[in-house]
Amino acid sequence: MYTYDLLETGCYYLVKMKEDSPVTLIKVAVASDHCLFIQRYDDPMETEWKLKKDTLHDIIECLTDETVKIWEEQFLGSKNPFYEDDSNEE
């Protein structure tokens, strides 16, 4: 078991909230003295405040900037109906 206090503001993490829960992508958006404002990238995206002492079953990894960039291209591209992928044009 881990606590939210281990997470850093501005970072993206793959976590498991409970032992039997799916892997979830979260971002720590804001930190106060006792709480963190978390963005969960579910469908739909959700936001919530968590106490720093609240527990997580597992912190699988902190994503690198490169991985976040690749994920954002996929996530934002799939959410925007006007997005066109020009990478295949010759």
DSSP file (Angstrom, degrees, kcal/mol; ACC not computed):
  #  RESIDUE AA STRUCTURE BP1 BP2  ACC     N-H-->O    O-->H-N    N-H-->O    O-->H-N    TCO  KAPPA ALPHA  PHI   PSI    X-CA   Y-CA   Z-CA
    1    1 A M              0   0    0      0, 0.0     2,-0.3     0, 0.0    56,-0.2   0.000 360.0 360.0 360.0 141.9    0.0    0.0    0.0
    2    2 A Y  E     -A   56   0A   0     54,-2.8    54,-2.7     3,-0.0     2,-0.3  -0.805 360.0-128.6-126.4 167.5    1.1    3.5   -0.8
    3    3 A T  E >   -A   55   0A   0     -2,-0.3     3,-1.7    52,-0.3    52,-0.2  -0.857  23.5-117.8-117.6 157.9   -0.2    7.0    0.0
    4    4 A Y  G >  S+     0   0    0     50,-1.7     3,-1.9    47,-0.4    49,-0.2   0.714 105.3  80.2 -63.2 -20.7   -0.9    9.9   -2.4
    5    5 A D  G 3  S+     0   0    0     47,-1.9    -1,-0.3    49,-0.3    48,-0.1   0.726  83.5  62.9 -59.9 -22.0    1.8   11.9   -0.5
    6    6 A L  G <  S+     0   0    0     -3,-1.7    -1,-0.3    46,-0.2     2,-0.2   0.645  85.9  94.2 -77.0 -15.2    4.4   10.0   -2.6
    7    7 A L    <   -     0   0    0     -3,-1.9     2,-0.4    -4,-0.2     6,-0.0  -0.537  69.8-135.0 -85.6 145.9    3.1   11.5   -5.8
    8    8 A E    >   -     0   0    0     -2,-0.2     3,-1.7     1,-0.1    20,-0.4  -0.788  24.8-103.5-103.3 141.4    4.6   14.7   -7.3
    9    9 A T  T 3  S+     0   0    0     -2,-0.4    20,-0.2     1,-0.2     3,-0.1  -0.328 104.6  19.5 -60.4 136.2    2.6   17.6   -8.7
   10   10 A G  T 3  S+     0   0    0     18,-3.9     2,-0.3     1,-0.3    -1,-0.2   0.344  98.3 118.8  87.2  -5.9    2.5   17.8  -12.5
   11   11 A C    <   -     0   0    0     -3,-1.7    17,-1.8    17,-0.2     2,-0.4  -0.672  57.5-136.1 -97.8 150.1    3.4   14.1  -13.0
   12   12 A Y  E     -B   27   0B   0     51,-0.4    51,-2.3    -2,-0.3     2,-0.4  -0.846  25.6-172.9-100.8 137.4    1.4   11.4  -14.6
   13   13 A Y  E     -BC  26  62B   0     13,-2.9    13,-2.6    -2,-0.4     2,-0.6  -0.974  26.0-139.5-132.7 145.4    1.2    8.0  -12.9
   14   14 A L  E     +BC  25  61B   0     47,-2.5    46,-1.9    -2,-0.4    47,-1.4  -0.933  43.7 164.6 -96.9 122.9   -0.2    4.5  -13.7
   15   15 A V  E     -BC  24  59B   0      9,-2.7     9,-2.9    -2,-0.6     2,-0.5  -0.874  40.7-135.8-136.0 164.0   -1.8    3.3  -10.5
   16   16 A K  E     - C   0  58B   0     42,-2.5    42,-2.0    -2,-0.3    41,-1.2  -0.993  12.1-162.8-119.6 120.1   -4.1    0.7   -9.1
   17   17 A M  S    S+     0   0    0      5,-0.5    40,-0.5    -2,-0.5     2,-0.3   0.916  78.8  10.1 -67.8 -43.4   -6.6    2.2   -6.6
   18   18 A K  S >  S-     0   0    0      4,-0.2     3,-1.4    38,-0.2    -1,-0.1  -0.861  87.4-101.6-130.9 165.6   -7.5   -1.2   -5.2
   19   19 A E  T 3  S+     0   0    0     -2,-0.3    -1,-0.1     1,-0.3    -2,-0.0   0.877 122.0  36.9 -57.3 -40.5   -6.0   -4.7   -5.6
   20   20 A D  T 3  S+     0   0    0      2,-0.0    -1,-0.3    -4,-0.0    -3,-0.0   0.296  95.9 106.1 -98.5  10.3   -8.7   -5.8   -8.0
   21   21 A S  S <  S-     0   0    0     -3,-1.4     3,-0.1     1,-0.1     2,-0.0  -0.508  75.1-102.5 -86.5 158.4   -9.2   -2.5   -9.8
   22   22 A P        -     0   0    0      0, 0.0    -5,-0.5     0, 0.0     2,-0.2  -0.283  46.6 -85.0 -72.1 164.2   -7.9   -1.8  -13.4
   23   23 A V        -     0   0    0     -7,-0.1     2,-0.4    -6,-0.1    -7,-0.2  -0.535  52.6-163.9 -68.4 134.1   -4.8    0.2  -14.1
   24   24 A T  E     -B   15   0B   0     -9,-2.9    -9,-2.7    -2,-0.2     2,-0.5  -0.961  16.9-134.8-127.1 139.8   -5.7    3.9  -14.1
   25   25 A L  E     +B   14   0B   0     -2,-0.4    16,-2.7    16,-0.3     2,-0.3  -0.828  32.8 173.6 -92.0 127.6   -3.8    6.9  -15.4
   26   26 A I  E     -BD  13  40B   0    -13,-2.6   -13,-2.9    -2,-0.5     2,-0.4  -0.929  19.9-156.3-130.4 157.5   -3.8    9.9  -13.0
   27   27 A K  E     -BD  12  39B   0     12,-2.1    12,-2.7    -2,-0.3     2,-0.8  -1.000  19.0-133.4-130.8 134.9   -2.1   13.3  -12.9
   28   28 A V  E     + D   0  38B   0    -17,-1.8   -18,-3.9   -20,-0.4    10,-0.2  -0.798  30.8 172.3 -86.1 111.5   -1.5   15.3   -9.8
   29   29 A A  E     +     0   0B   0      8,-2.7     2,-0.3    -2,-0.8    -1,-0.2   0.866  60.2  10.4 -90.1 -40.3   -2.7   18.8  -10.8
   30   30 A V  E     - D   0  37B   0      7,-1.2     7,-3.0   -21,-0.0     2,-0.4  -0.996  58.5-157.9-144.1 143.0   -2.5   20.7   -7.5
   31   31 A A  E     + D   0  36B   0     -2,-0.3     5,-0.2     5,-0.2     2,-0.2  -0.987  11.6 178.9-122.9 133.9   -1.0   20.1   -4.0
   32   32 A S        -     0   0    0      3,-3.0    -2,-0.0    -2,-0.4     5,-0.0  -0.492  52.1 -82.1-112.3-170.4   -2.1   21.8   -0.8
   33   33 A D  S    S+     0   0    0     -2,-0.2     3,-0.0     1,-0.2    -2,-0.0   0.868 125.0  10.2 -62.8 -35.7   -0.8   21.2    2.7
   34   34 A H  S    S+     0   0    0     18,-0.0    18,-2.6    17,-0.0    19,-0.4   0.507 123.8  47.1-123.2  -8.1   -3.0   18.2    3.3
   35   35 A C  E     - E   0  51B   0     16,-0.3    -3,-3.0    17,-0.1     2,-0.4  -0.867  56.1-143.6-136.9 165.5   -4.6   17.2   -0.1
   36   36 A L  E     -DE  31  50B   0     14,-2.8    14,-2.8    -2,-0.3     2,-0.7  -0.990  17.6-136.0-127.5 139.7   -3.9   16.6   -3.8
   37   37 A F  E     -DE  30  49B   0     -7,-3.0    -8,-2.7    -2,-0.4    -7,-1.2  -0.879  31.4-163.0 -95.1 116.6   -6.2   17.5   -6.6
   38   38 A I  E     -DE  28  48B   0     10,-3.4    10,-2.2    -2,-0.7     2,-0.6  -0.829  16.5-154.0-108.8 135.5   -6.1   14.4   -8.9
   39   39 A Q  E     -DE  27  47B   0    -12,-2.7   -12,-2.1    -2,-0.4     2,-0.5  -0.949  14.5-160.3-103.8 121.4   -7.2   14.2  -12.6
   40   40 A R  E     -DE  26  46B   0      6,-3.7     6,-2.5    -2,-0.6     2,-1.4  -0.901  11.6-145.1-103.9 127.1   -8.2   10.6  -13.5
   41   41 A Y        +     0   0    0    -16,-2.7   -16,-0.3    -2,-0.5     4,-0.2  -0.479  51.6 131.2 -93.3  64.9   -8.2    9.8  -17.2
   42   42 A D  S    S-     0   0    0     -2,-1.4   -18,-0.0     2,-0.3    -2,-0.0  -0.208  72.8 -65.1 -90.7-168.5  -11.2    7.4  -17.2
   43   43 A D  S    S+     0   0    0      1,-0.3     2,-0.1    -2,-0.1    -2,-0.1  -0.895 136.0  24.0-122.4 101.7  -14.0    7.7  -19.7
   44   44 A P  S    S-     0   0    0      0, 0.0    -2,-0.3     0, 0.0    -1,-0.3   0.523 110.4-115.3 -82.1 166.0  -15.2   10.4  -18.9
   45   45 A M        -     0   0    0     -4,-0.2     2,-0.3    -2,-0.1    -4,-0.2  -0.395  35.9-161.3 -64.5 140.8  -12.3   12.1  -17.2
   46   46 A E  E     -E   40   0B   0     -6,-2.5    -6,-3.7    -2,-0.1     2,-0.3  -0.913   9.6-156.8-125.7 153.3  -12.9   12.8  -13.5
   47   47 A T  E     +E   39   0B   0     -2,-0.3     2,-0.3    -8,-0.2    -8,-0.2  -0.946  20.0 158.9-126.0 150.7  -11.3   15.1  -11.0
   48   48 A E  E     -E   38   0B   0    -10,-2.2   -10,-3.4    -2,-0.3     2,-0.4  -0.985  37.9-112.8-164.2 156.7  -11.2   14.8   -7.2
   49   49 A W  E     -E   37   0B   0     -2,-0.3     2,-0.4   -12,-0.2   -12,-0.2  -0.803  32.2-169.8 -92.8 137.7   -9.4   15.8   -4.1
   50   50 A K  E     -E   36   0B   0    -14,-2.8   -14,-2.8    -2,-0.4     2,-0.2  -0.980  25.0-117.6-126.2 140.6   -7.5   13.2   -2.1
   51   51 A L  E >   -E   35   0B   0     -2,-0.4     3,-1.6   -16,-0.2   -47,-0.4  -0.516  26.1-124.3 -68.0 143.9   -6.0   13.4    1.3
   52   52 A K  T 3  S+     0   0    0    -18,-2.6   -47,-1.9     1,-0.3   -48,-0.2   0.800 113.1  54.2 -60.4 -27.0   -2.3   12.9    1.1
   53   53 A K  T 3  S+     0   0    0    -19,-0.4    -1,-0.3   -49,-0.2   -18,-0.1   0.524  82.3 112.7 -87.5  -5.2   -2.7   10.1    3.7
   54   54 A D    <   -     0   0    0     -3,-1.6   -50,-1.7     1,-0.1   -49,-0.3  -0.324  68.0-118.2 -62.0 151.3   -5.3    8.2    1.5
   55   55 A T  E     -A    3   0A   0    -52,-0.2     2,-0.4   -51,-0.1   -52,-0.3  -0.655  22.2-164.5-103.0 152.2   -4.0    4.9    0.2
   56   56 A L  E     -A    2   0A   0    -54,-2.7   -54,-2.8    -2,-0.3   -39,-0.2  -0.950  22.1-137.2-120.4 144.7   -3.4    3.5   -3.3
   57   57 A H  S    S-     0   0    0    -41,-1.2     2,-0.3   -40,-0.5   -40,-0.2   0.937  83.7  -3.6 -67.8 -44.4   -2.9   -0.3   -3.8
   58   58 A D  E     -C   16   0B   0    -42,-2.0   -42,-2.5   -57,-0.1     2,-0.7  -0.987  47.6-151.4-152.9 138.1    0.0    0.2   -6.2
   59   59 A I  E     -C   15   0B   0     -2,-0.3   -44,-0.2   -44,-0.2     3,-0.1  -0.930  23.3-176.9-102.9 103.5    1.9    3.0   -7.9
   60   60 A I  E     -     0   0B   0    -46,-1.9     2,-0.3    -2,-0.7   -45,-0.2   0.944  55.1 -32.7 -73.1 -49.3    3.0    1.1  -11.1
   61   61 A E  E     -C   14   0B   0    -47,-1.4   -47,-2.5    -3,-0.1     2,-0.6  -0.978  44.8-119.1-166.7 156.9    5.1    3.9  -12.7
   62   62 A C  E     -C   13   0B   0     -2,-0.3   -49,-0.2   -49,-0.2     2,-0.1  -0.915  44.9-123.7 -96.5 124.1    5.6    7.6  -13.2
   63   63 A L        -     0   0    0    -51,-2.3   -51,-0.4    -2,-0.6     2,-0.1  -0.416  19.2-121.6 -74.2 143.6    5.4    8.2  -17.0
   64   64 A T     >  -     0   0    0     -2,-0.1     4,-2.4     1,-0.1     5,-0.2  -0.347  26.8-108.9 -73.8 162.5    8.2    9.9  -18.8
   65   65 A D  H  > S+     0   0    0      1,-0.2     4,-2.2     2,-0.2     5,-0.1   0.879 120.9  53.2 -59.3 -38.5    7.6   13.1  -20.7
   66   66 A E  H  > S+     0   0    0      2,-0.2     4,-2.1     1,-0.2    -1,-0.2   0.912 109.0  47.7 -64.4 -43.4    8.1   11.2  -23.9
   67   67 A T  H  > S+     0   0    0      1,-0.2     4,-2.6     2,-0.2    -2,-0.2   0.897 111.0  51.6 -64.9 -40.6    5.5    8.6  -23.0
   68   68 A V  H  X S+     0   0    0     -4,-2.4     4,-3.0     2,-0.2    -2,-0.2   0.910 108.4  51.9 -62.3 -42.1    3.0   11.4  -21.9
   69   69 A K  H  X S+     0   0    0     -4,-2.2     4,-1.9     2,-0.2    -2,-0.2   0.924 111.6  45.9 -61.2 -45.3    3.5   13.1  -25.2
   70   70 A I  H  X S+     0   0    0     -4,-2.1     4,-1.6     2,-0.2    -2,-0.2   0.917 114.2  48.7 -63.8 -43.8    2.7    9.9  -27.2
   71   71 A W  H  X S+     0   0    0     -4,-2.6     4,-3.3     1,-0.2     5,-0.3   0.922 108.8  53.2 -62.8 -44.2   -0.3    9.2  -25.0
   72   72 A E  H  X>S+     0   0    0     -4,-3.0     4,-2.9     1,-0.2     5,-0.5   0.889 106.0  53.7 -59.6 -39.8   -1.6   12.8  -25.3
   73   73 A E  H  X5S+     0   0    0     -4,-1.9     4,-1.3    -5,-0.2    -1,-0.2   0.908 115.4  40.2 -60.8 -41.4   -1.5   12.5  -29.1
   74   74 A Q  H  X5S+     0   0    0     -4,-1.6     4,-1.9     2,-0.2    -2,-0.2   0.937 119.9  43.8 -71.3 -48.1   -3.5    9.3  -29.0
   75   75 A F  H  X5S+     0   0    0     -4,-3.3     4,-1.1     2,-0.2    -2,-0.2   0.938 119.4  40.3 -66.1 -50.2   -6.0   10.5  -26.3
   76   76 A L  H  X5S+     0   0    0     -4,-2.9     4,-1.0    -5,-0.3    -1,-0.2   0.861 114.0  54.6 -70.1 -35.1   -6.6   13.9  -27.7
   77   77 A G  H  <<S+     0   0    0     -4,-1.3     3,-0.3    -5,-0.5     6,-0.3   0.885 108.8  47.6 -64.5 -38.6   -6.7   12.7  -31.2
   78   78 A S  H  < S+     0   0    0     -4,-1.9    -1,-0.2     1,-0.2    -2,-0.2   0.721 112.0  50.8 -75.9 -20.1   -9.4   10.2  -30.4
   79   79 A K  H  < S+     0   0    0     -4,-1.1    -1,-0.2    -5,-0.1    -2,-0.2   0.612  98.2  73.5 -90.5 -13.8  -11.5   12.8  -28.5
   80   80 A N    ><  -     0   0    0     -4,-1.0     3,-1.8    -3,-0.3    -1,-0.1  -0.883  62.0-164.5-106.6 109.2  -11.4   15.4  -31.3
   81   81 A P  T 3  S+     0   0    0      0, 0.0    -1,-0.1     0, 0.0    -4,-0.0   0.692  91.8  53.4 -66.5 -15.7  -13.7   14.4  -34.2
   82   82 A F  T 3  S+     0   0    0     -3,-0.1     2,-0.3     2,-0.0    -5,-0.1   0.377  81.0 119.2 -97.9   3.1  -11.9   17.0  -36.4
   83   83 A Y    <   -     0   0    0     -3,-1.8     2,-0.4    -6,-0.3    -6,-0.0  -0.519  43.9-168.9 -71.4 131.0   -8.4   15.6  -35.7
   84   84 A E        -     0   0    0     -2,-0.3     2,-0.9     0, 0.0    -2,-0.0  -0.989  18.9-136.8-123.8 130.0   -6.6   14.4  -38.8
   85   85 A D        +     0   0    0     -2,-0.4     3,-0.5     1,-0.1    -2,-0.0  -0.757  23.1 177.2 -86.8 108.1   -3.5   12.4  -38.7
   86   86 A D    >   +     0   0    0     -2,-0.9     3,-1.3     1,-0.2    -1,-0.1   0.360  55.5  97.8 -91.3   4.8   -1.2   13.8  -41.4
   87   87 A S  T 3  S+     0   0    0      1,-0.3    -1,-0.2     3,-0.0    -2,-0.0   0.698  80.4  53.6 -70.0 -17.4    1.7   11.5  -40.6
   88   88 A N  T 3  S+     0   0    0     -3,-0.5    -1,-0.3     2,-0.0     2,-0.1   0.454  82.5 111.1 -96.0  -1.5    0.9    9.1  -43.4
   89   89 A E    <         0   0    0     -3,-1.3    -3,-0.0     1,-0.1     0, 0.0  -0.466 360.0 360.0 -74.3 145.6    0.8   11.7  -46.2
   90   90 A E              0   0    0     -2,-0.1    -1,-0.1     0, 0.0    -3,-0.0   0.376 360.0 360.0-113.6 360.0    3.6   11.5  -48.8
